[in-house]
């Protein structure tokens, strides 16, 4: 796996969202057991998922040190879920990992998909970033993901694929 591709996906997401200030985040790739434990602990869902995002929320009068990047939070990705979703979609696992990074970073920036309007905005932002990265959008298929999947991963193919 080429780490530079994941960094590029995060940077493209930040650029598309108009983030110009220096920021930092952590992206961790784990197995299903770890992501299931996190999902159970923080979302009360006892099942693995493809991506979780943990925005850094500062409460109270804390002010960051001048000149240091703002910490956005953590994105945790399940490699086995990414691999399975990539195989299902017929594209490389690297493409799926980039999609999951984009999705996770959008969550760190405050996007969500809890209701149809939020979901439409988040999906539009996600599609714009993926186009910027050279991925072609899915056909008009914007149905909700199958039960147990976080958010419709596997709907994107790279240029010339699918």
Protein Blocks (a to p, Z undefined) as FASTA:
>chain_A
ZZklmmmmmmmmmmmnopabdcddddddddfklmmmmmmmmnopacddfbdcdddddehj
bdcdehiacdfbdcdddfklmmmmmmmnopafklmmmmmmmmmmmmmnopacfbfklmmm
mmmmmmmmmmmnopacddfblcdcdehianlghiaccehiZZ
